[in-house]
Amino acid sequence: MKDPNAFVRDHLNTFKGKIDTLEVSPHGFKAIRDILKDPSFNYENIKTKSTAAAGLCDWIINIVGYYDVVVQVEPKKIAVASA
């Protein structure tokens, strides 16, 4: 990767905002579910290979959890706003 800081700044740090505005396709989140079920896909295990990869693994696990919450809450926000 040529510039890891730019990757974090331009892609990872802005991804939450894309989830908040529902700009992200659910397809990618469906595709990652099988990988998340793998018991070896966790921070501690990946850290034995690479600390950078472990950080990315941790980010993936957390952003999927965040996405799940947003998807559950957004219809409720819409219902409250229309009530």
Distance bins in CASP14 RR format, pairs under 12 A and 6 or more apart:
PFRMAT RR
TARGET T0000
AUTHOR 0000-0000-0000
RMODE 2
METHOD distances of the structure
MODEL  1
1 7 1 0 0 1 0 0 0 0 0 0 0
1 8 0 0 0 0 0 1 0 0 0 0 0
1 11 0 0 0 0 0 1 0 0 0 0 0
1 50 0 0 0 0 0 1 0 0 0 0 0
1 52 0 0 0 0 1 0 0 0 0 0 0
1 53 0 0 0 0 0 1 0 0 0 0 0
1 56 0 0 0 0 0 1 0 0 0 0 0
3 9 0 0 0 0 1 0 0 0 0 0 0
3 10 0 0 0 0 1 0 0 0 0 0 0
3 11 0 0 0 0 0 1 0 0 0 0 0
4 10 0 0 0 0 0 1 0 0 0 0 0
4 11 0 0 0 0 0 1 0 0 0 0 0
4 12 0 0 0 0 0 1 0 0 0 0 0
4 50 0 0 0 0 0 1 0 0 0 0 0
4 51 0 0 0 0 0 1 0 0 0 0 0
4 52 1 0 0 1 0 0 0 0 0 0 0
4 53 0 0 0 0 0 1 0 0 0 0 0
4 55 0 0 0 0 0 1 0 0 0 0 0
4 56 0 0 0 0 0 1 0 0 0 0 0
5 11 0 0 0 0 0 1 0 0 0 0 0
5 12 0 0 0 0 0 1 0 0 0 0 0
5 13 0 0 0 0 0 1 0 0 0 0 0
5 52 0 0 0 0 0 1 0 0 0 0 0
6 12 0 0 0 0 0 1 0 0 0 0 0
6 13 0 0 0 0 0 1 0 0 0 0 0
6 14 0 0 0 0 0 1 0 0 0 0 0
7 13 0 0 0 0 1 0 0 0 0 0 0
7 14 0 0 0 0 0 1 0 0 0 0 0
7 15 0 0 0 0 0 1 0 0 0 0 0
7 52 0 0 0 0 0 1 0 0 0 0 0
7 56 0 0 0 0 1 0 0 0 0 0 0
7 59 0 0 0 0 0 1 0 0 0 0 0
8 14 0 0 0 0 1 0 0 0 0 0 0
8 15 0 0 0 0 0 1 0 0 0 0 0
8 52 0 0 0 0 0 1 0 0 0 0 0
8 55 0 0 0 0 0 1 0 0 0 0 0
8 56 0 0 0 0 1 0 0 0 0 0 0
8 59 0 0 0 0 1 0 0 0 0 0 0
9 15 0 0 0 0 0 1 0 0 0 0 0
10 18 0 0 0 0 0 1 0 0 0 0 0
11 17 0 0 0 0 0 1 0 0 0 0 0
11 18 0 0 0 0 1 0 0 0 0 0 0
11 56 0 0 0 0 0 1 0 0 0 0 0
11 59 0 0 0 0 0 1 0 0 0 0 0
11 63 0 0 0 0 0 1 0 0 0 0 0
12 18 0 0 0 0 0 1 0 0 0 0 0
12 19 0 0 0 0 0 1 0 0 0 0 0
12 52 0 0 0 0 0 1 0 0 0 0 0
12 55 0 0 0 0 1 0 0 0 0 0 0
12 56 0 0 0 0 1 0 0 0 0 0 0
12 58 0 0 0 0 0 1 0 0 0 0 0
12 59 1 0 0 1 0 0 0 0 0 0 0
12 60 0 0 0 0 1 0 0 0 0 0 0
12 62 0 0 0 0 0 1 0 0 0 0 0
12 63 0 0 0 0 1 0 0 0 0 0 0
13 59 0 0 0 0 0 1 0 0 0 0 0
13 63 0 0 0 0 0 1 0 0 0 0 0
14 20 0 0 0 0 0 1 0 0 0 0 0
14 21 0 0 0 0 0 1 0 0 0 0 0
14 23 0 0 0 0 0 1 0 0 0 0 0
14 24 0 0 0 0 0 1 0 0 0 0 0
14 63 0 0 0 0 0 1 0 0 0 0 0
15 21 0 0 0 0 0 1 0 0 0 0 0
15 23 0 0 0 0 1 0 0 0 0 0 0
15 24 1 0 0 1 0 0 0 0 0 0 0
15 28 0 0 0 0 0 1 0 0 0 0 0
15 29 0 0 0 0 0 1 0 0 0 0 0
15 56 0 0 0 0 0 1 0 0 0 0 0
15 59 0 0 0 0 1 0 0 0 0 0 0
15 60 0 0 0 0 0 1 0 0 0 0 0
15 62 0 0 0 0 0 1 0 0 0 0 0
15 63 1 0 0 1 0 0 0 0 0 0 0
15 64 0 0 0 0 0 1 0 0 0 0 0
15 66 0 0 0 0 1 0 0 0 0 0 0
15 67 0 0 0 0 1 0 0 0 0 0 0
15 70 0 0 0 0 0 1 0 0 0 0 0
16 23 0 0 0 0 0 1 0 0 0 0 0
16 24 0 0 0 0 1 0 0 0 0 0 0
16 59 0 0 0 0 0 1 0 0 0 0 0
16 62 0 0 0 0 1 0 0 0 0 0 0
16 63 1 0 0 1 0 0 0 0 0 0 0
16 64 0 0 0 0 0 1 0 0 0 0 0
16 65 0 0 0 0 0 1 0 0 0 0 0
16 66 1 0 0 1 0 0 0 0 0 0 0
16 67 0 0 0 0 1 0 0 0 0 0 0
16 69 0 0 0 0 0 1 0 0 0 0 0
16 70 0 0 0 0 1 0 0 0 0 0 0
17 23 1 0 0 1 0 0 0 0 0 0 0
17 24 0 0 0 0 1 0 0 0 0 0 0
17 63 0 0 0 0 0 1 0 0 0 0 0
17 66 0 0 0 0 1 0 0 0 0 0 0
17 67 0 0 0 0 0 1 0 0 0 0 0
17 70 0 0 0 0 1 0 0 0 0 0 0
18 24 1 0 1 0 0 0 0 0 0 0 0
18 25 0 0 0 0 0 1 0 0 0 0 0
18 63 0 0 0 0 0 1 0 0 0 0 0
18 66 0 0 0 0 0 1 0 0 0 0 0
18 67 0 0 0 0 1 0 0 0 0 0 0
18 70 0 0 0 0 0 1 0 0 0 0 0
19 25 0 0 0 0 0 1 0 0 0 0 0
19 26 0 0 0 0 0 1 0 0 0 0 0
19 28 0 0 0 0 0 1 0 0 0 0 0
19 29 0 0 0 0 1 0 0 0 0 0 0
19 62 0 0 0 0 0 1 0 0 0 0 0
19 63 1 0 0 1 0 0 0 0 0 0 0
19 64 0 0 0 0 1 0 0 0 0 0 0
19 65 0 0 0 0 1 0 0 0 0 0 0
19 66 1 0 0 1 0 0 0 0 0 0 0
19 67 1 0 1 0 0 0 0 0 0 0 0
19 68 0 0 0 0 0 1 0 0 0 0 0
19 69 0 0 0 0 1 0 0 0 0 0 0
19 70 1 0 1 0 0 0 0 0 0 0 0
19 71 0 0 0 0 1 0 0 0 0 0 0
19 73 0 0 0 0 0 1 0 0 0 0 0
19 74 0 0 0 0 1 0 0 0 0 0 0
20 63 0 0 0 0 0 1 0 0 0 0 0
20 66 0 0 0 0 1 0 0 0 0 0 0
20 67 0 0 0 0 1 0 0 0 0 0 0
20 69 0 0 0 0 0 1 0 0 0 0 0
20 70 1 0 0 1 0 0 0 0 0 0 0
20 71 0 0 0 0 0 1 0 0 0 0 0
20 73 0 0 0 0 0 1 0 0 0 0 0
20 74 0 0 0 0 1 0 0 0 0 0 0
20 77 0 0 0 0 0 1 0 0 0 0 0
21 70 0 0 0 0 1 0 0 0 0 0 0
21 74 0 0 0 0 0 1 0 0 0 0 0
22 29 0 0 0 0 0 1 0 0 0 0 0
22 67 0 0 0 0 1 0 0 0 0 0 0
22 70 1 0 0 1 0 0 0 0 0 0 0
22 71 0 0 0 0 1 0 0 0 0 0 0
22 73 0 0 0 0 0 1 0 0 0 0 0
22 74 1 0 0 1 0 0 0 0 0 0 0
22 75 0 0 0 0 0 1 0 0 0 0 0
22 77 0 0 0 0 0 1 0 0 0 0 0
22 78 0 0 0 0 0 1 0 0 0 0 0
23 67 0 0 0 0 0 1 0 0 0 0 0
23 70 0 0 0 0 0 1 0 0 0 0 0
24 30 0 0 0 0 0 1 0 0 0 0 0
24 32 0 0 0 0 0 1 0 0 0 0 0
24 63 0 0 0 0 1 0 0 0 0 0 0
24 64 0 0 0 0 0 1 0 0 0 0 0
24 66 0 0 0 0 0 1 0 0 0 0 0
24 67 1 0 0 1 0 0 0 0 0 0 0
24 70 0 0 0 0 1 0 0 0 0 0 0
24 71 0 0 0 0 1 0 0 0 0 0 0
25 31 0 0 0 0 1 0 0 0 0 0 0
25 32 0 0 0 0 0 1 0 0 0 0 0
25 67 0 0 0 0 0 1 0 0 0 0 0
26 32 0 0 0 0 0 1 0 0 0 0 0
26 33 0 0 0 0 0 1 0 0 0 0 0
26 64 0 0 0 0 0 1 0 0 0 0 0
26 67 0 0 0 0 1 0 0 0 0 0 0
26 68 0 0 0 0 0 1 0 0 0 0 0
26 70 0 0 0 0 0 1 0 0 0 0 0
26 71 1 0 0 1 0 0 0 0 0 0 0
26 74 0 0 0 0 0 1 0 0 0 0 0
27 33 0 0 0 0 0 1 0 0 0 0 0
27 67 0 0 0 0 0 1 0 0 0 0 0
28 34 0 0 0 0 0 1 0 0 0 0 0
28 35 0 0 0 0 0 1 0 0 0 0 0
28 36 0 0 0 0 0 1 0 0 0 0 0
28 60 0 0 0 0 0 1 0 0 0 0 0
28 63 0 0 0 0 0 1 0 0 0 0 0
28 64 0 0 0 0 1 0 0 0 0 0 0
28 67 0 0 0 0 1 0 0 0 0 0 0
29 35 0 0 0 0 0 1 0 0 0 0 0
29 36 0 0 0 0 1 0 0 0 0 0 0
29 60 0 0 0 0 0 1 0 0 0 0 0
29 63 0 0 0 0 1 0 0 0 0 0 0
29 64 1 0 0 1 0 0 0 0 0 0 0
29 65 0 0 0 0 1 0 0 0 0 0 0
29 66 0 0 0 0 0 1 0 0 0 0 0
29 67 1 0 1 0 0 0 0 0 0 0 0
29 68 1 0 0 1 0 0 0 0 0 0 0
29 70 0 0 0 0 0 1 0 0 0 0 0
29 71 0 0 0 0 1 0 0 0 0 0 0
30 36 0 0 0 0 0 1 0 0 0 0 0
30 64 0 0 0 0 0 1 0 0 0 0 0
30 67 0 0 0 0 0 1 0 0 0 0 0
30 68 0 0 0 0 0 1 0 0 0 0 0
30 71 0 0 0 0 0 1 0 0 0 0 0
31 60 0 0 0 0 0 1 0 0 0 0 0
31 64 0 0 0 0 0 1 0 0 0 0 0
32 38 0 0 0 0 0 1 0 0 0 0 0
32 41 0 0 0 0 1 0 0 0 0 0 0
32 57 0 0 0 0 0 1 0 0 0 0 0
32 59 0 0 0 0 0 1 0 0 0 0 0
32 60 1 0 0 1 0 0 0 0 0 0 0
32 61 0 0 0 0 1 0 0 0 0 0 0
32 63 0 0 0 0 1 0 0 0 0 0 0
32 64 1 0 0 1 0 0 0 0 0 0 0
32 65 0 0 0 0 0 1 0 0 0 0 0
32 67 0 0 0 0 1 0 0 0 0 0 0
32 68 0 0 0 0 0 1 0 0 0 0 0
33 41 0 0 0 0 0 1 0 0 0 0 0
33 60 0 0 0 0 0 1 0 0 0 0 0
33 61 0 0 0 0 0 1 0 0 0 0 0
33 64 0 0 0 0 1 0 0 0 0 0 0
33 65 0 0 0 0 0 1 0 0 0 0 0
33 67 0 0 0 0 0 1 0 0 0 0 0
33 68 0 0 0 0 0 1 0 0 0 0 0
34 41 0 0 0 0 1 0 0 0 0 0 0
35 41 1 0 1 0 0 0 0 0 0 0 0
35 42 0 0 0 0 0 1 0 0 0 0 0
35 46 0 0 0 0 0 1 0 0 0 0 0
35 57 0 0 0 0 1 0 0 0 0 0 0
35 60 0 0 0 0 1 0 0 0 0 0 0
35 61 0 0 0 0 1 0 0 0 0 0 0
35 64 0 0 0 0 1 0 0 0 0 0 0
36 42 0 0 0 0 1 0 0 0 0 0 0
36 57 0 0 0 0 1 0 0 0 0 0 0
36 58 0 0 0 0 0 1 0 0 0 0 0
36 60 1 0 0 1 0 0 0 0 0 0 0
36 61 1 0 0 1 0 0 0 0 0 0 0
36 62 0 0 0 0 0 1 0 0 0 0 0
36 63 0 0 0 0 0 1 0 0 0 0 0
36 64 1 0 0 1 0 0 0 0 0 0 0
36 65 0 0 0 0 1 0 0 0 0 0 0
36 67 0 0 0 0 0 1 0 0 0 0 0
36 68 0 0 0 0 0 1 0 0 0 0 0
37 61 0 0 0 0 0 1 0 0 0 0 0
37 64 0 0 0 0 0 1 0 0 0 0 0
38 45 0 0 0 0 1 0 0 0 0 0 0
38 46 0 0 0 0 0 1 0 0 0 0 0
38 57 0 0 0 0 0 1 0 0 0 0 0
38 60 0 0 0 0 0 1 0 0 0 0 0
38 61 0 0 0 0 0 1 0 0 0 0 0
39 45 0 0 0 0 1 0 0 0 0 0 0
40 46 0 0 0 0 1 0 0 0 0 0 0
40 47 0 0 0 0 0 1 0 0 0 0 0
40 48 0 0 0 0 0 1 0 0 0 0 0
40 49 0 0 0 0 0 1 0 0 0 0 0
40 57 0 0 0 0 0 1 0 0 0 0 0
41 47 0 0 0 0 0 1 0 0 0 0 0
41 49 0 0 0 0 0 1 0 0 0 0 0
41 53 0 0 0 0 0 1 0 0 0 0 0
41 54 0 0 0 0 0 1 0 0 0 0 0
41 56 0 0 0 0 0 1 0 0 0 0 0
41 57 1 0 0 1 0 0 0 0 0 0 0
41 58 0 0 0 0 0 1 0 0 0 0 0
41 60 0 0 0 0 1 0 0 0 0 0 0
41 61 1 0 0 1 0 0 0 0 0 0 0
41 64 0 0 0 0 0 1 0 0 0 0 0
42 48 0 0 0 0 0 1 0 0 0 0 0
42 49 0 0 0 0 0 1 0 0 0 0 0
42 53 0 0 0 0 0 1 0 0 0 0 0
42 54 0 0 0 0 1 0 0 0 0 0 0
42 55 0 0 0 0 0 1 0 0 0 0 0
42 57 1 0 0 1 0 0 0 0 0 0 0
42 58 0 0 0 0 1 0 0 0 0 0 0
42 60 0 0 0 0 0 1 0 0 0 0 0
42 61 1 0 0 1 0 0 0 0 0 0 0
42 62 0 0 0 0 0 1 0 0 0 0 0
43 49 0 0 0 0 0 1 0 0 0 0 0
43 50 0 0 0 0 0 1 0 0 0 0 0
43 51 0 0 0 0 1 0 0 0 0 0 0
43 52 0 0 0 0 0 1 0 0 0 0 0
43 53 0 0 0 0 1 0 0 0 0 0 0
43 54 1 0 1 0 0 0 0 0 0 0 0
43 55 1 0 0 1 0 0 0 0 0 0 0
43 56 0 0 0 0 1 0 0 0 0 0 0
43 57 1 0 1 0 0 0 0 0 0 0 0
43 58 1 0 1 0 0 0 0 0 0 0 0
43 59 0 0 0 0 1 0 0 0 0 0 0
43 60 0 0 0 0 0 1 0 0 0 0 0
43 61 1 0 0 1 0 0 0 0 0 0 0
43 62 0 0 0 0 0 1 0 0 0 0 0
44 51 0 0 0 0 0 1 0 0 0 0 0
44 54 1 0 0 1 0 0 0 0 0 0 0
44 55 0 0 0 0 0 1 0 0 0 0 0
44 57 0 0 0 0 1 0 0 0 0 0 0
44 58 0 0 0 0 1 0 0 0 0 0 0
44 61 0 0 0 0 0 1 0 0 0 0 0
45 53 0 0 0 0 0 1 0 0 0 0 0
45 54 0 0 0 0 1 0 0 0 0 0 0
45 57 0 0 0 0 1 0 0 0 0 0 0
45 58 0 0 0 0 0 1 0 0 0 0 0
45 61 0 0 0 0 0 1 0 0 0 0 0
46 52 0 0 0 0 1 0 0 0 0 0 0
46 53 1 0 1 0 0 0 0 0 0 0 0
46 54 1 0 1 0 0 0 0 0 0 0 0
46 55 1 0 0 1 0 0 0 0 0 0 0
46 56 0 0 0 0 1 0 0 0 0 0 0
46 57 1 0 1 0 0 0 0 0 0 0 0
46 58 0 0 0 0 1 0 0 0 0 0 0
46 59 0 0 0 0 0 1 0 0 0 0 0
46 60 0 0 0 0 0 1 0 0 0 0 0
46 61 0 0 0 0 0 1 0 0 0 0 0
47 53 1 0 0 1 0 0 0 0 0 0 0
47 54 1 1 0 0 0 0 0 0 0 0 0
47 55 1 0 0 1 0 0 0 0 0 0 0
47 56 0 0 0 0 0 1 0 0 0 0 0
47 57 0 0 0 0 1 0 0 0 0 0 0
47 58 0 0 0 0 1 0 0 0 0 0 0
48 54 0 0 0 0 1 0 0 0 0 0 0
48 57 0 0 0 0 0 1 0 0 0 0 0
49 55 0 0 0 0 0 1 0 0 0 0 0
49 56 0 0 0 0 0 1 0 0 0 0 0
49 57 0 0 0 0 1 0 0 0 0 0 0
50 56 0 0 0 0 1 0 0 0 0 0 0
50 57 0 0 0 0 1 0 0 0 0 0 0
51 57 0 0 0 0 0 1 0 0 0 0 0
51 58 0 0 0 0 0 1 0 0 0 0 0
52 58 0 0 0 0 0 1 0 0 0 0 0
52 59 0 0 0 0 0 1 0 0 0 0 0
53 59 0 0 0 0 0 1 0 0 0 0 0
53 60 0 0 0 0 0 1 0 0 0 0 0
54 60 0 0 0 0 0 1 0 0 0 0 0
54 61 0 0 0 0 0 1 0 0 0 0 0
55 61 0 0 0 0 1 0 0 0 0 0 0
55 62 0 0 0 0 1 0 0 0 0 0 0
55 63 0 0 0 0 0 1 0 0 0 0 0
56 62 0 0 0 0 0 1 0 0 0 0 0
56 63 0 0 0 0 0 1 0 0 0 0 0
57 63 0 0 0 0 0 1 0 0 0 0 0
57 64 0 0 0 0 0 1 0 0 0 0 0
58 64 0 0 0 0 0 1 0 0 0 0 0
58 65 0 0 0 0 0 1 0 0 0 0 0
59 65 0 0 0 0 0 1 0 0 0 0 0
59 66 0 0 0 0 0 1 0 0 0 0 0
60 66 0 0 0 0 0 1 0 0 0 0 0
60 67 0 0 0 0 0 1 0 0 0 0 0
61 67 0 0 0 0 0 1 0 0 0 0 0
61 68 0 0 0 0 0 1 0 0 0 0 0
62 68 0 0 0 0 0 1 0 0 0 0 0
62 69 0 0 0 0 0 1 0 0 0 0 0
63 69 0 0 0 0 0 1 0 0 0 0 0
63 70 0 0 0 0 0 1 0 0 0 0 0
64 70 0 0 0 0 0 1 0 0 0 0 0
64 71 0 0 0 0 0 1 0 0 0 0 0
65 71 0 0 0 0 1 0 0 0 0 0 0
65 72 0 0 0 0 0 1 0 0 0 0 0
65 73 0 0 0 0 0 1 0 0 0 0 0
66 72 0 0 0 0 0 1 0 0 0 0 0
66 73 0 0 0 0 0 1 0 0 0 0 0
67 73 0 0 0 0 0 1 0 0 0 0 0
67 74 0 0 0 0 0 1 0 0 0 0 0
68 74 0 0 0 0 0 1 0 0 0 0 0
69 76 0 0 0 0 0 1 0 0 0 0 0
69 77 0 0 0 0 0 1 0 0 0 0 0
70 76 0 0 0 0 0 1 0 0 0 0 0
70 77 0 0 0 0 1 0 0 0 0 0 0
71 77 0 0 0 0 0 1 0 0 0 0 0
73 79 0 0 0 0 0 1 0 0 0 0 0
73 80 0 0 0 0 0 1 0 0 0 0 0
74 80 0 0 0 0 0 1 0 0 0 0 0
74 81 0 0 0 0 0 1 0 0 0 0 0
75 81 0 0 0 0 0 1 0 0 0 0 0
75 82 0 0 0 0 0 1 0 0 0 0 0
76 82 0 0 0 0 0 1 0 0 0 0 0
76 83 0 0 0 0 0 1 0 0 0 0 0
77 83 0 0 0 0 0 1 0 0 0 0 0
END
